[in-house]
Amino acid sequence: MLGVAQKDASWLLAQPAPWMRPHGLMIVGAVSAATGASDRAIDVLGEAAAAFDDAAMRLCGAAARRL
């Protein structure tokens, strides 16, 4: 299941719409956390939160900060 999530994240990250990238980053962060890569998860989720804020999606950014 984590492999499917990572594949979906890669697809989202490749899309040109600015609101899709932060969703991909959030999935990458969640997969990183689930596989024990805590430092990477923290970094990627912080990047996702900032990207959500940049896309005027502050509620999603707040959710990324809570993970």
C-alpha positions, -999 to 999 in steps of 0.1 A, spaced: 0 0 0 29 24 7 42 18 -28 8 28 -43 9 59 -21 44 68 -33 34 63 -69 4 86 -65 26 112 -48 51 111 -77 22 116 -101 9 146 -81 44 161 -79 47 160 -117 15 179 -123 17 216 -133 -11 228 -111 3 246 -80 -22 231 -56 -12 195 -66 24 197 -55 17 202 -17 -7 172 -18 21 151 -32 45 163 -6 21 155 21 18 119 9 56 116 7 59 129 42 33 104 55 50 75 37 84 87 52 69 87 87 53 53 81 86 38 71 105 52 100 123 80 82 113 106 108 138 133 98 128 132 61 91 132 72 96 164 92 114 181 64 89 171 37 59 179 58 73 213 65 78 218 28 42 207 22 29 231 48 48 260 32 36 250 -3 0 248 9 3 283 23 17 295 -10 -13 280 -28 -37 298 -4 -46 265 12 -39 275 48 -61 249 64 -43 221 46 -10 238 56 -21 237 92 -30 200 88 5 193 74 20 210 105 0 188 128 13 156 113 
